[in-house]
Amino acid sequence: MGKCKPNRDCLKIPFPPECFKFCVEQILRVARPKEKIEILGMDRDLAEAIFRTYNYGRKSIKSFDDLSRSLSHSQNQRLIDIFSNLNQSQLDYFIVRIN
């Protein structure tokens, strides 16, 4: 995933398959809890779990895999489902902040 770039690979839906996790993590990193709920359609528990992981986790999050290890299997599956169904207008909301 070292070859993926936010300003090249994360601007259009669908993300390149090899950059999917990279782009998901880039968006989650910048999205506020309220935006995760209102823009991405996450439930509050998942949005708060992600917030806690980034802000209060024992280890620094540098990749989707780092984040994934801190979430349950069902939370990870919900993330994949949400981002697999992401539309361009949802992504456009975050583009300025991921570049």
N, C-alpha and C positions, 0 to 999 in steps of 0.2 A: 504494500500500500504506500510505500515511500514515494512512488511516482505520481500519486494522485495530488491534484492541486485544487483548492477550493474555487479559485477564480477561473478555472478551466473545466473541471469535472463536476462541480456541484451547482451549476447554474440552470440546468434543464432537467426535466423529468422525461424519461427515466434516467437515473444516474447510470453511468457505465457499471456493469456488474462487478468489475474488479475494484470499483471505488465506492460501492454502495455503503459499506460499513463506515468507511472514512467520512463520507458526506453526512451520514446519519449523526455521527459523533460531532461533526463540525456544527450542525444545527442545534443539537442538544446542548452543546457547550455554551451557545449564545442565547438560547431561548429562556426566558424567565418562566417560573412556574405557572403564572397566569396564562402566558402565551402557549405553553405546552397543553394546557387544558382547552383554551378558547380557540386557538388556531390549529393545533395539531389533533385535537379531539381526545387527548389522554384523560384517563380518570385521575382524580386528585391523588390517590395513593401512589400511582406510578410517577406522576410529576414530582411529588414530594420525595420519593425514594431516589430519583435521579438528582434532585437538588441536594439532598443529604450526602449522596455519594461524591458529588463534585466539591461540596463545601466543607464537609465534616468527615469524609472518609479517611481511613488510616493511610491509604496510599494515593499518590497523585494519579490522576486519570490522564493518560496520554493517547489512548486509542479506544475504539469501540470494545475491543476485547477486555481492556481494563475495566471499563464500565460494566460490561456484561457479567464479569465475575462477581460484581457486587449486587447483582439483581437475581431474582428467582427465575427459574425456567419459564414460568408463565409470564412474568414481566418482560423477559427478553422476547418471547413470542409476540406479545402485544406490540412491542416496539417494532419488530419486523413487519407485522401486519399494518401498523399505522403508516410506516414509511413506504411499504410496498403499494399502498393506496394513496399516497401523497399526490396532490395535483399541483399544477404549476402556480396557481394563485397562492396556495399555502406556502410553497417554496419562495415565491417572490417576496413574501413578507420578511424573510430572513436573509435574503441575498446580500443586502448592504452590509450586514454585520458579519457574514462569513468570509467576506473578501478582504 
